[in-house]
Amino acid sequence: MNSANTSRRCAECGHAAPKCQACGHTARADVNGAVNIRGAGLALRQAAQAA
């Protein structure tokens, strides 16, 4: 999984920015990126199990 730019997307609503102006969520870039990577990994696992 490519982790590039994962910290730039809000982990809560998906808008671009760790300090989201859309939903107000704030997180450190490394934490925000880790949450996004976890979500992407879980989605890949679920897709693989469904296949």
CHARMM-style PDB file with segment names, atoms N, HN, CA, C and O in Angstrom:
ATOM      1  N   MET     1       0.834  -1.171   0.000  1.00  0.00      PROA
ATOM      2  CA  MET     1       0.000   0.000   0.000  1.00  0.00      PROA
ATOM      3  C   MET     1       0.884   1.241   0.000  1.00  0.00      PROA
ATOM      4  O   MET     1       1.820   1.345   0.793  1.00  0.00      PROA
ATOM      5  N   ASN     2       0.591   2.155  -0.869  1.00  0.00      PROA
ATOM      6  HN  ASN     2      -0.169   2.071  -1.513  1.00  0.00      PROA
ATOM      7  CA  ASN     2       1.347   3.391  -0.966  1.00  0.00      PROA
ATOM      8  C   ASN     2       0.811   4.392   0.059  1.00  0.00      PROA
ATOM      9  O   ASN     2      -0.374   4.727   0.047  1.00  0.00      PROA
ATOM     10  N   SER     3       1.677   4.860   0.932  1.00  0.00      PROA
ATOM     11  HN  SER     3       2.639   4.588   0.941  1.00  0.00      PROA
ATOM     12  CA  SER     3       1.242   5.765   1.994  1.00  0.00      PROA
ATOM     13  C   SER     3       1.388   7.244   1.629  1.00  0.00      PROA
ATOM     14  O   SER     3       1.148   8.116   2.464  1.00  0.00      PROA
ATOM     15  N   ALA     4       1.776   7.522   0.403  1.00  0.00      PROA
ATOM     16  HN  ALA     4       1.972   6.814  -0.275  1.00  0.00      PROA
ATOM     17  CA  ALA     4       1.969   8.907  -0.022  1.00  0.00      PROA
ATOM     18  C   ALA     4       0.675   9.705   0.089  1.00  0.00      PROA
ATOM     19  O   ALA     4      -0.382   9.256  -0.355  1.00  0.00      PROA
ATOM     20  N   ASN     5       0.765  10.872   0.674  1.00  0.00      PROA
ATOM     21  HN  ASN     5       1.623  11.237   1.034  1.00  0.00      PROA
ATOM     22  CA  ASN     5      -0.340  11.832   0.794  1.00  0.00      PROA
ATOM     23  C   ASN     5      -1.494  11.378   1.683  1.00  0.00      PROA
ATOM     24  O   ASN     5      -2.561  11.990   1.644  1.00  0.00      PROA
ATOM     25  N   THR     6      -1.320  10.341   2.470  1.00  0.00      PROA
ATOM     26  HN  THR     6      -0.453   9.844   2.501  1.00  0.00      PROA
ATOM     27  CA  THR     6      -2.410   9.891   3.329  1.00  0.00      PROA
ATOM     28  C   THR     6      -2.698  10.871   4.456  1.00  0.00      PROA
ATOM     29  O   THR     6      -3.806  10.881   4.991  1.00  0.00      PROA
ATOM     30  N   SER     7      -1.729  11.691   4.823  1.00  0.00      PROA
ATOM     31  HN  SER     7      -0.829  11.683   4.388  1.00  0.00      PROA
ATOM     32  CA  SER     7      -1.970  12.654   5.899  1.00  0.00      PROA
ATOM     33  C   SER     7      -2.700  13.897   5.406  1.00  0.00      PROA
ATOM     34  O   SER     7      -3.089  14.742   6.213  1.00  0.00      PROA
ATOM     35  N   ARG     8      -2.890  14.021   4.113  1.00  0.00      PROA
ATOM     36  HN  ARG     8      -2.574  13.335   3.458  1.00  0.00      PROA
ATOM     37  CA  ARG     8      -3.538  15.211   3.557  1.00  0.00      PROA
ATOM     38  C   ARG     8      -5.049  15.090   3.465  1.00  0.00      PROA
ATOM     39  O   ARG     8      -5.725  16.068   3.146  1.00  0.00      PROA
ATOM     40  N   ARG     9      -5.590  13.917   3.737  1.00  0.00      PROA
ATOM     41  HN  ARG     9      -5.041  13.122   3.997  1.00  0.00      PROA
ATOM     42  CA  ARG     9      -7.043  13.709   3.661  1.00  0.00      PROA
ATOM     43  C   ARG     9      -7.595  13.577   5.072  1.00  0.00      PROA
ATOM     44  O   ARG     9      -7.044  12.841   5.891  1.00  0.00      PROA
ATOM     45  N   CYS    10      -8.680  14.287   5.359  1.00  0.00      PROA
ATOM     46  HN  CYS    10      -9.128  14.885   4.695  1.00  0.00      PROA
ATOM     47  CA  CYS    10      -9.293  14.229   6.682  1.00  0.00      PROA
ATOM     48  C   CYS    10      -9.755  12.801   6.973  1.00  0.00      PROA
ATOM     49  O   CYS    10     -10.468  12.199   6.170  1.00  0.00      PROA
ATOM     50  N   ALA    11      -9.352  12.269   8.111  1.00  0.00      PROA
ATOM     51  HN  ALA    11      -8.773  12.758   8.763  1.00  0.00      PROA
ATOM     52  CA  ALA    11      -9.712  10.904   8.483  1.00  0.00      PROA
ATOM     53  C   ALA    11     -11.188  10.786   8.874  1.00  0.00      PROA
ATOM     54  O   ALA    11     -11.729   9.681   8.903  1.00  0.00      PROA
ATOM     55  N   GLU    12     -11.830  11.890   9.169  1.00  0.00      PROA
ATOM     56  HN  GLU    12     -11.390  12.787   9.146  1.00  0.00      PROA
ATOM     57  CA  GLU    12     -13.240  11.854   9.577  1.00  0.00      PROA
ATOM     58  C   GLU    12     -14.200  11.952   8.395  1.00  0.00      PROA
ATOM     59  O   GLU    12     -15.150  11.175   8.297  1.00  0.00      PROA
ATOM     60  N   CYS    13     -13.955  12.906   7.498  1.00  0.00      PROA
ATOM     61  HN  CYS    13     -13.184  13.537   7.578  1.00  0.00      PROA
ATOM     62  CA  CYS    13     -14.938  13.139   6.432  1.00  0.00      PROA
ATOM     63  C   CYS    13     -14.382  12.956   5.021  1.00  0.00      PROA
ATOM     64  O   CYS    13     -15.151  12.918   4.060  1.00  0.00      PROA
ATOM     65  N   GLY    14     -13.057  12.842   4.879  1.00  0.00      PROA
ATOM     66  HN  GLY    14     -12.433  12.872   5.660  1.00  0.00      PROA
ATOM     67  CA  GLY    14     -12.463  12.603   3.570  1.00  0.00      PROA
ATOM     68  C   GLY    14     -12.057  13.835   2.790  1.00  0.00      PROA
ATOM     69  O   GLY    14     -11.446  13.715   1.728  1.00  0.00      PROA
ATOM     70  N   HSD    15     -12.380  15.016   3.289  1.00  0.00      PROA
ATOM     71  HN  HSD    15     -12.876  15.114   4.152  1.00  0.00      PROA
ATOM     72  CA  HSD    15     -11.947  16.234   2.600  1.00  0.00      PROA
ATOM     73  C   HSD    15     -10.436  16.388   2.724  1.00  0.00      PROA
ATOM     74  O   HSD    15      -9.808  15.759   3.576  1.00  0.00      PROA
ATOM     75  N   ALA    16      -9.866  17.215   1.883  1.00  0.00      PROA
ATOM     76  HN  ALA    16     -10.376  17.726   1.191  1.00  0.00      PROA
ATOM     77  CA  ALA    16      -8.418  17.403   1.866  1.00  0.00      PROA
ATOM     78  C   ALA    16      -7.973  18.333   2.984  1.00  0.00      PROA
ATOM     79  O   ALA    16      -8.324  19.513   2.994  1.00  0.00      PROA
ATOM     80  N   ALA    17      -7.207  17.806   3.918  1.00  0.00      PROA
ATOM     81  HN  ALA    17      -6.922  16.848   3.910  1.00  0.00      PROA
ATOM     82  CA  ALA    17      -6.522  18.566   4.975  1.00  0.00      PROA
ATOM     83  C   ALA    17      -6.672  17.881   6.324  1.00  0.00      PROA
ATOM     84  O   ALA    17      -7.767  17.459   6.698  1.00  0.00      PROA
ATOM     85  N   PRO    18      -5.555  17.772   7.060  1.00  0.00      PROA
ATOM     86  CA  PRO    18      -5.639  17.218   8.401  1.00  0.00      PROA
ATOM     87  C   PRO    18      -6.372  18.151   9.369  1.00  0.00      PROA
ATOM     88  O   PRO    18      -6.979  17.685  10.334  1.00  0.00      PROA
ATOM     89  N   LYS    19      -6.319  19.464   9.120  1.00  0.00      PROA
ATOM     90  HN  LYS    19      -5.826  19.842   8.337  1.00  0.00      PROA
ATOM     91  CA  LYS    19      -7.125  20.419   9.881  1.00  0.00      PROA
ATOM     92  C   LYS    19      -8.292  20.792   8.984  1.00  0.00      PROA
ATOM     93  O   LYS    19      -8.257  21.798   8.275  1.00  0.00      PROA
ATOM     94  N   CYS    20      -9.310  19.972   9.028  1.00  0.00      PROA
ATOM     95  HN  CYS    20      -9.338  19.155   9.603  1.00  0.00      PROA
ATOM     96  CA  CYS    20     -10.398  20.044   8.064  1.00  0.00      PROA
ATOM     97  C   CYS    20     -11.290  21.250   8.298  1.00  0.00      PROA
ATOM     98  O   CYS    20     -11.752  21.493   9.413  1.00  0.00      PROA
ATOM     99  N   GLN    21     -11.523  21.998   7.235  1.00  0.00      PROA
ATOM    100  HN  GLN    21     -11.148  21.801   6.329  1.00  0.00      PROA
ATOM    101  CA  GLN    21     -12.428  23.141   7.319  1.00  0.00      PROA
ATOM    102  C   GLN    21     -13.861  22.715   7.061  1.00  0.00      PROA
ATOM    103  O   GLN    21     -14.788  23.479   7.330  1.00  0.00      PROA
ATOM    104  N   ALA    22     -14.059  21.516   6.549  1.00  0.00      PROA
ATOM    105  HN  ALA    22     -13.306  20.896   6.331  1.00  0.00      PROA
ATOM    106  CA  ALA    22     -15.410  21.030   6.270  1.00  0.00      PROA
ATOM    107  C   ALA    22     -16.100  20.516   7.534  1.00  0.00      PROA
ATOM    108  O   ALA    22     -17.268  20.825   7.773  1.00  0.00      PROA
ATOM    109  N   CYS    23     -15.375  19.725   8.351  1.00  0.00      PROA
ATOM    110  HN  CYS    23     -14.426  19.474   8.157  1.00  0.00      PROA
ATOM    111  CA  CYS    23     -16.016  19.141   9.531  1.00  0.00      PROA
ATOM    112  C   CYS    23     -15.404  19.614  10.854  1.00  0.00      PROA
ATOM    113  O   CYS    23     -15.952  19.350  11.924  1.00  0.00      PROA
ATOM    114  N   GLY    24     -14.253  20.323  10.774  1.00  0.00      PROA
ATOM    115  HN  GLY    24     -13.808  20.538   9.905  1.00  0.00      PROA
ATOM    116  CA  GLY    24     -13.618  20.836  11.979  1.00  0.00      PROA
ATOM    117  C   GLY    24     -12.680  19.865  12.674  1.00  0.00      PROA
ATOM    118  O   GLY    24     -12.091  20.209  13.698  1.00  0.00      PROA
ATOM    119  N   HSD    25     -12.530  18.657  12.140  1.00  0.00      PROA
ATOM    120  HN  HSD    25     -13.009  18.378  11.308  1.00  0.00      PROA
ATOM    121  CA  HSD    25     -11.647  17.656  12.738  1.00  0.00      PROA
ATOM    122  C   HSD    25     -10.197  18.110  12.636  1.00  0.00      PROA
ATOM    123  O   HSD    25      -9.765  18.593  11.589  1.00  0.00      PROA
ATOM    124  N   THR    26      -9.447  17.955  13.722  1.00  0.00      PROA
ATOM    125  HN  THR    26      -9.798  17.563  14.572  1.00  0.00      PROA
ATOM    126  CA  THR    26      -8.015  18.249  13.694  1.00  0.00      PROA
ATOM    127  C   THR    26      -7.263  17.038  14.227  1.00  0.00      PROA
ATOM    128  O   THR    26      -7.715  16.367  15.154  1.00  0.00      PROA
ATOM    129  N   ALA    27      -6.119  16.774  13.633  1.00  0.00      PROA
ATOM    130  HN  ALA    27      -5.752  17.320  12.880  1.00  0.00      PROA
ATOM    131  CA  ALA    27      -5.263  15.678  14.068  1.00  0.00      PROA
ATOM    132  C   ALA    27      -3.852  15.953  13.593  1.00  0.00      PROA
ATOM    133  O   ALA    27      -3.649  16.630  12.585  1.00  0.00      PROA
ATOM    134  N   ARG    28      -2.878  15.431  14.317  1.00  0.00      PROA
ATOM    135  HN  ARG    28      -3.042  14.881  15.136  1.00  0.00      PROA
ATOM    136  CA  ARG    28      -1.502  15.521  13.844  1.00  0.00      PROA
ATOM    137  C   ARG    28      -1.407  14.768  12.531  1.00  0.00      PROA
ATOM    138  O   ARG    28      -2.110  13.779  12.323  1.00  0.00      PROA
ATOM    139  N   ALA    29      -0.546  15.231  11.650  1.00  0.00      PROA
ATOM    140  HN  ALA    29       0.025  16.034  11.818  1.00  0.00      PROA
ATOM    141  CA  ALA    29      -0.437  14.640  10.312  1.00  0.00      PROA
ATOM    142  C   ALA    29      -0.112  13.155  10.373  1.00  0.00      PROA
ATOM    143  O   ALA    29      -0.669  12.379   9.597  1.00  0.00      PROA
ATOM    144  N   ASP    30       0.783  12.734  11.282  1.00  0.00      PROA
ATOM    145  HN  ASP    30       1.235  13.365  11.912  1.00  0.00      PROA
ATOM    146  CA  ASP    30       1.148  11.320  11.343  1.00  0.00      PROA
ATOM    147  C   ASP    30      -0.008  10.462  11.835  1.00  0.00      PROA
ATOM    148  O   ASP    30      -0.199   9.348  11.348  1.00  0.00      PROA
ATOM    149  N   VAL    31      -0.771  10.958  12.780  1.00  0.00      PROA
ATOM    150  HN  VAL    31      -0.616  11.863  13.175  1.00  0.00      PROA
ATOM    151  CA  VAL    31      -1.935  10.219  13.288  1.00  0.00      PROA
ATOM    152  C   VAL    31      -3.015  10.162  12.215  1.00  0.00      PROA
ATOM    153  O   VAL    31      -3.606   9.109  11.977  1.00  0.00      PROA
ATOM    154  N   ASN    32      -3.268  11.285  11.574  1.00  0.00      PROA
ATOM    155  HN  ASN    32      -2.788  12.141  11.767  1.00  0.00      PROA
ATOM    156  CA  ASN    32      -4.271  11.335  10.510  1.00  0.00      PROA
ATOM    157  C   ASN    32      -3.916  10.367   9.379  1.00  0.00      PROA
ATOM    158  O   ASN    32      -4.783   9.652   8.878  1.00  0.00      PROA
ATOM    159  N   GLY    33      -2.642  10.345   8.979  1.00  0.00      PROA
ATOM    160  HN  GLY    33      -1.938  10.927   9.386  1.00  0.00      PROA
ATOM    161  CA  GLY    33      -2.195   9.430   7.939  1.00  0.00      PROA
ATOM    162  C   GLY    33      -2.344   7.979   8.351  1.00  0.00      PROA
ATOM    163  O   GLY    33      -2.759   7.141   7.550  1.00  0.00      PROA
ATOM    164  N   ALA    34      -2.005   7.678   9.602  1.00  0.00      PROA
ATOM    165  HN  ALA    34      -1.668   8.359  10.252  1.00  0.00      PROA
ATOM    166  CA  ALA    34      -2.121   6.303  10.099  1.00  0.00      PROA
ATOM    167  C   ALA    34      -3.572   5.833  10.087  1.00  0.00      PROA
ATOM    168  O   ALA    34      -3.850   4.691   9.721  1.00  0.00      PROA
ATOM    169  N   VAL    35      -4.482   6.692  10.479  1.00  0.00      PROA
ATOM    170  HN  VAL    35      -4.256   7.620  10.777  1.00  0.00      PROA
ATOM    171  CA  VAL    35      -5.914   6.334  10.470  1.00  0.00      PROA
ATOM    172  C   VAL    35      -6.378   6.081   9.041  1.00  0.00      PROA
ATOM    173  O   VAL    35      -7.133   5.143   8.787  1.00  0.00      PROA
ATOM    174  N   ASN    36      -5.922   6.922   8.104  1.00  0.00      PROA
ATOM    175  HN  ASN    36      -5.308   7.683   8.311  1.00  0.00      PROA
ATOM    176  CA  ASN    36      -6.302   6.732   6.701  1.00  0.00      PROA
ATOM    177  C   ASN    36      -5.723   5.439   6.125  1.00  0.00      PROA
ATOM    178  O   ASN    36      -6.401   4.741   5.370  1.00  0.00      PROA
ATOM    179  N   ILE    37      -4.478   5.117   6.475  1.00  0.00      PROA
ATOM    180  HN  ILE    37      -3.928   5.684   7.088  1.00  0.00      PROA
ATOM    181  CA  ILE    37      -3.857   3.874   6.009  1.00  0.00      PROA
ATOM    182  C   ILE    37      -4.601   2.673   6.575  1.00  0.00      PROA
ATOM    183  O   ILE    37      -4.844   1.700   5.861  1.00  0.00      PROA
ATOM    184  N   ARG    38      -4.961   2.734   7.844  1.00  0.00      PROA
ATOM    185  HN  ARG    38      -4.763   3.525   8.424  1.00  0.00      PROA
ATOM    186  CA  ARG    38      -5.722   1.645   8.470  1.00  0.00      PROA
ATOM    187  C   ARG    38      -7.052   1.428   7.740  1.00  0.00      PROA
ATOM    188  O   ARG    38      -7.427   0.293   7.444  1.00  0.00      PROA
ATOM    189  N   GLY    39      -7.747   2.512   7.457  1.00  0.00      PROA
ATOM    190  HN  GLY    39      -7.442   3.433   7.698  1.00  0.00      PROA
ATOM    191  CA  GLY    39      -9.022   2.405   6.751  1.00  0.00      PROA
ATOM    192  C   GLY    39      -8.870   1.809   5.371  1.00  0.00      PROA
ATOM    193  O   GLY    39      -9.688   0.990   4.952  1.00  0.00      PROA
ATOM    194  N   ALA    40      -7.830   2.212   4.659  1.00  0.00      PROA
ATOM    195  HN  ALA    40      -7.165   2.878   4.999  1.00  0.00      PROA
ATOM    196  CA  ALA    40      -7.594   1.668   3.321  1.00  0.00      PROA
ATOM    197  C   ALA    40      -7.234   0.187   3.391  1.00  0.00      PROA
ATOM    198  O   ALA    40      -7.679  -0.603   2.558  1.00  0.00      PROA
ATOM    199  N   GLY    41      -6.435  -0.186   4.376  1.00  0.00      PROA
ATOM    200  HN  GLY    41      -6.074   0.456   5.052  1.00  0.00      PROA
ATOM    201  CA  GLY    41      -6.068  -1.591   4.547  1.00  0.00      PROA
ATOM    202  C   GLY    41      -7.266  -2.461   4.866  1.00  0.00      PROA
ATOM    203  O   GLY    41      -7.400  -3.565   4.338  1.00  0.00      PROA
ATOM    204  N   LEU    42      -8.138  -1.961   5.734  1.00  0.00      PROA
ATOM    205  HN  LEU    42      -8.029  -1.064   6.163  1.00  0.00      PROA
ATOM    206  CA  LEU    42      -9.346  -2.713   6.071  1.00  0.00      PROA
ATOM    207  C   LEU    42     -10.272  -2.853   4.863  1.00  0.00      PROA
ATOM    208  O   LEU    42     -10.913  -3.889   4.686  1.00  0.00      PROA
ATOM    209  N   ALA    43     -10.339  -1.825   4.045  1.00  0.00      PROA
ATOM    210  HN  ALA    43      -9.818  -0.984   4.189  1.00  0.00      PROA
ATOM    211  CA  ALA    43     -11.166  -1.891   2.830  1.00  0.00      PROA
ATOM    212  C   ALA    43     -10.604  -2.918   1.854  1.00  0.00      PROA
ATOM    213  O   ALA    43     -11.361  -3.663   1.232  1.00  0.00      PROA
ATOM    214  N   LEU    44      -9.273  -2.962   1.717  1.00  0.00      PROA
ATOM    215  HN  LEU    44      -8.658  -2.357   2.223  1.00  0.00      PROA
ATOM    216  CA  LEU    44      -8.652  -3.962   0.848  1.00  0.00      PROA
ATOM    217  C   LEU    44      -8.902  -5.380   1.363  1.00  0.00      PROA
ATOM    218  O   LEU    44      -9.182  -6.290   0.583  1.00  0.00      PROA
ATOM    219  N   ARG    45      -8.801  -5.559   2.669  1.00  0.00      PROA
ATOM    220  HN  ARG    45      -8.574  -4.820   3.303  1.00  0.00      PROA
ATOM    221  CA  ARG    45      -9.046  -6.879   3.257  1.00  0.00      PROA
ATOM    222  C   ARG    45     -10.493  -7.306   3.032  1.00  0.00      PROA
ATOM    223  O   ARG    45     -10.759  -8.457   2.687  1.00  0.00      PROA
ATOM    224  N   GLN    46     -11.415  -6.388   3.226  1.00  0.00      PROA
ATOM    225  HN  GLN    46     -11.200  -5.453   3.506  1.00  0.00      PROA
ATOM    226  CA  GLN    46     -12.826  -6.713   3.030  1.00  0.00      PROA
ATOM    227  C   GLN    46     -13.109  -7.074   1.572  1.00  0.00      PROA
ATOM    228  O   GLN    46     -13.869  -8.003   1.299  1.00  0.00      PROA
ATOM    229  N   ALA    47     -12.506  -6.349   0.642  1.00  0.00      PROA
ATOM    230  HN  ALA    47     -11.889  -5.593   0.863  1.00  0.00      PROA
ATOM    231  CA  ALA    47     -12.688  -6.639  -0.777  1.00  0.00      PROA
ATOM    232  C   ALA    47     -12.113  -8.010  -1.129  1.00  0.00      PROA
ATOM    233  O   ALA    47     -12.696  -8.743  -1.928  1.00  0.00      PROA
ATOM    234  N   ALA    48     -10.983  -8.352  -0.542  1.00  0.00      PROA
ATOM    235  HN  ALA    48     -10.509  -7.756   0.106  1.00  0.00      PROA
ATOM    236  CA  ALA    48     -10.371  -9.646  -0.811  1.00  0.00      PROA
ATOM    237  C   ALA    48     -11.216 -10.792  -0.248  1.00  0.00      PROA
ATOM    238  O   ALA    48     -11.306 -11.859  -0.855  1.00  0.00      PROA
ATOM    239  N   GLN    49     -11.818 -10.571   0.889  1.00  0.00      PROA
ATOM    240  HN  GLN    49     -11.745  -9.704   1.382  1.00  0.00      PROA
ATOM    241  CA  GLN    49     -12.667 -11.611   1.497  1.00  0.00      PROA
ATOM    242  C   GLN    49     -13.958 -11.793   0.716  1.00  0.00      PROA
ATOM    243  O   GLN    49     -14.499 -12.897   0.660  1.00  0.00      PROA
ATOM    244  N   ALA    50     -14.457 -10.718   0.112  1.00  0.00      PROA
ATOM    245  HN  ALA    50     -14.018  -9.821   0.158  1.00  0.00      PROA
ATOM    246  CA  ALA    50     -15.694 -10.788  -0.662  1.00  0.00      PROA
ATOM    247  C   ALA    50     -15.483 -11.497  -2.001  1.00  0.00      PROA
ATOM    248  O   ALA    50     -16.430 -12.025  -2.584  1.00  0.00      PROA
ATOM    249  N   ALA    51     -14.251 -11.506  -2.480  1.00  0.00      PROA
ATOM    250  HN  ALA    51     -13.482 -11.076  -2.007  1.00  0.00      PROA
ATOM    251  CA  ALA    51     -13.968 -12.106  -3.793  1.00  0.00      PROA
ATOM    252  C   ALA    51     -13.887 -13.605  -3.739  1.00  0.00      PROA
ATOM    253  OT1 ALA    51     -13.655 -14.248  -4.763  1.00  0.00      PROA
TER     254      ALA     51
END
